[in-house]
Amino acid sequence: MGDLERLRRNLADLDRVVVAFSGGADSSFLAWMAHDVLGERARAVTAVSPSLAASERAECELLASEWGLRWSEVLTTEMEQAAYLSNDGDRCYWCKDALMEAVAPLAEATSSVVALGVNTDDLGDHRPGQRSAAERGAVFPLVDAGFSKADVREWSQRLGLRTWDKPAAPCLASRIPYGTPVTLGALASVGDAEAALRKLGFGELRVRHYGDLARIEVPAQRLADVVARRTAVVEAVRQAGYRYATLDLEGLRPGNLNAALTSAASSPIHGPPPVAPRSEQAGRNLAY
């Protein structure tokens, strides 16, 4: 079980922190705790880029207002890095590198340490971004205090934080298979498709991007609901720029695209061409 008092002590010892705040359960809990312990010596910063869903950015601003966080946002430039756009197994490394580059001036100006909401469960997955952040001096207070994902949710609920049961919402680029280039068009299509499906009542989902085909993942117990509303689901996906909508019968499996990395050493991963930018799709959608 995560040690809340140890987390408080660790934050107090850091004295001044800038929390990378994405609005998810982990970073929200850490941002709230840092504010509770350090007050004005804690700052929550949201990295804004095309890979951040608009709804998540809005949620960060809303939470900051509700909780009285000292909050700001920074623009990150991972979309300008060829290493990120190529989308190999280290894509997340370059994403966190861009985050740290953008946040560093804020941290340096106040002699603060950058803190990330990494939990102990994250240590067992393929997370090159953690390595990148650590190389640039970031700290992981939740890990140091022994917090798992379940601990974060339990303590968040005890403290009355409404993010305690928020579904995980990783960046939109995580929906694009490794080896398929990250493009603005692909990110926009994924974001629009997921936003439209959430309006249909599917709060926990992923839309995996395979060119003009969208592979929809929802929890297994909701597969029948998707089929029951298939006409609306297909229309939502097509309006986002896809030609085909498929339903993954294995259900939602966060991080499942990482499985492809196990064969990467012996066989390069090649994906289908990315969806065209939105401006190029406008006329094409009429043919659906």
N, C-alpha and C positions, 0 to 999 in steps of 0.2 A: 504494500500500500504506500502511495506517495506520502511523504512527510511534509505537511503543510507548514509546520513551524520551521523546519529546515529550509524550505523554499523562502520563507520570509527572511530568515537570517542571511541566506545567500544573496538575496536581492539587496538587503540592507548593506551587506559588505561591498557589493558592487557600487553602491552610492549613487551613481547616475547611469541610467540605461536608456537606450533607444530600442524599443521593441518592434520588430518587423511584424506588422499587424495586417493579416489577410482577412480577418473576420471569421475564420474557422474556429472550431471549439478550442484548439490548443493555443493559438496565438491570442484569442480573446481572453481566455483564462489568464494567460501570462500578462497580458496588457492590464487587465483589471487588478491582478495581484501587485504588479509593479506600481501602479497608481496608488493602490491602497497603502503600500509600504513606503513609497518614496515621494508621493505627491507630485509637486512640480519638477522634481528631479527625474521623473519618468516621462518619456515621450513615446507615443505610438505613431508609427510611420507606415503608410500603405504605399506599396510600389504599384504604380499604374502603368499598364502597357496593354497592347492588344490581346495578350493572353489572359488578362483578368476580365472575367465576365462583368458587364455593367452592373448587374444586380449585386454582385459581391462588393464592388467599389461603393455602391450606395449603402449597403449594409454596414460597411466600416464607418462611414460618416455618421450613420444613424446611431450605431452603438457608442461611438465616441461622444456624441451629444448626450445620449441617455446616461452614460456613466461619468461624464465630466472629464474625459481623458484629454490630455494635452496632445492633440492630434494634428497631423499634416500628411500630405501626400507628396511623393516624388515620382518623376517620370524615369523609367528605366529604358535602356537602349539595347536590350538583347536582340531586337529585330535588326540591328545594324551589324551583328556579328555573324560572320559566315559559319563559324563553328557551331553556333546555336541553330541557325537556319538549316544546316545540313541534317540535324536531328539524328545524330548517332547516339550510342548508349550514354554519352556524357552530356547530353543536352542540358540536364538540370545543373550541371557544374557551371555552365556559362550563364545560365539564368541567375543563379545565386551570385556569381561574379559580378553581374550587372547590378544586382540589388545592392551588394556591398559597396560598389563604386558610387552608386547614387546616394546611399545613406551615410557614407563615410564623412562628408563635409558637415552634416548635422551633428554627428557624434563627436567629431574632432572639435567643433566650435564650443561644445559644452563639456569636454573631457569625459564623454560617456562611452560605455561599452555597448556594442550591438548585441541584442539578445534575440534568439529565435525560439519559437515554440515547438521544438523537437521533443518527442517523448520517447520512452525506452522501447516501445514497440517499433518505432521508426528505425532503430539501429539494425534490425534484422532484414530490412528490405534493401533494394538497390537504390541508394540515395546519394549520388555523387555531389548533389548540392550541399550536403552537410560537410563534406570534405572541403569544398570550395570556401564555404563560410568560415570554417574553423581555421583554414590557412590564412584568412584575412582577419583573424582575431575575434570572431563572434563566439559567444558563449551560449550554452544550452542549460538554463537553470532548471527546467523540468527534469531533464535527465539526471542532473546532479542531485536532485532531491528524490529520485526514484519514481517519478510519475509515469505510469503507463497511460494509454488512451482511456482505459476504463477509469483510472484514478482521476484523470482530468474531468471526465464527464460526471463522476460522482461528486467531486468537490465543487464543481460548477453548480450542480443541482443544489447542494447543501447551502451554497452561498447565494442562491437565487438568481443565477445568471441564466438568461433565457437561451444562451448558446449551448447549454449542456447536452441537448440531444440533436444539435444541428448536424445534418449529414455532411460527410466530407465533401469538399468542393475544390479539388486540385486545379491547377491552371489548365486552360483550354488546350494548351499544346500537348498535355498528357493524353489527349484523345487521338493523337496522330501517331500511327505506328512508326517505330524507329526505322529510319531509312527513307521515309517519305518527307520531303522538305516541308518545313513550317512556312506557311504563307499567310498573308493578311486575309486572303479569301477563305482559306481553310478554317482559320480561327473564327472568322465572322460567321461562317456557315454552322460550325459546331455551336457557337454561342447562341445564335438565333434559333437553331433547332431545339436546343435544351431549354431555352426560355419559353418557347412555344409549347413544348411538352409539359413543362411545369404548370403552365396555365390550364392544361387539360387535367391536372391533378396528380401528375407523376413527379413528386418532390425529390425522390432519390433515384437518380439515373445517370447514365453516361451515353453520349452519342459518339461512337468510334468512327473515325473518318477514313474511308477507303475510296478516295477519288469522288466519283459521283454516287457512291453507295454509302449509306449510313447504317451502321450496325448498332441497334438500340439495346442497351442493357438496363433492366430494372430488377429489383429483388424477385426471386423466383415466385413468391406468393402473389406477385402482381402481373405475371405473364398473361393470365387470362384477361385481365383488365385491358391490357394493350390490344389484344385480339378483339375484344368486345368493342373497342373504339377505333378499330383499325382505319376506318375511313378518315376520321379526324387526325389520327396519328400520321398517316401517309401524307395528307395535305399539309400538315405542319412541317414535316421534313422536306417536302418538295418546295414549299415556300422559302425554306432556308437555303435552297440551291442544290439539293440532291435530286437525282433521278430515281433512285431506288431506296426503299426503306426495308430493312430486315430486322428481325427480332432474334436476339441471342437466347436460345433455349436453356443455356446453362445459368442464366440470370446474371445479376450484377456481381462483378468480381473486381473490386478496386485494385489497380496496379497490375491487371492481368497482362498488359502489353509487355511488361518486363520479362515475361516468360520467353519472348522471342530472343532475348539476349543470350540464352543458354546455347543457342546454335550459331550465334554471330561469329564466333571464332573460326568455325569451319566453313560457313557459308554466308556471304554477304546478304543483308536484308534489303530487298528491293520492293518498294511499294508502288502502287499505281500513281499516275500523275495527280497532283493536287487539284482541288476545285479551283476554278478560275476566280480572280478577284470579283467582288460584287458587281462592279460596273460592267463586267463582261457577261454576267449571268442574267441580267435583266431581261434581255430578249430571249435567251435560251429557255427560261422558265415557262414561257408561253406555250412551248411545244409539249409540255407535260400533260 
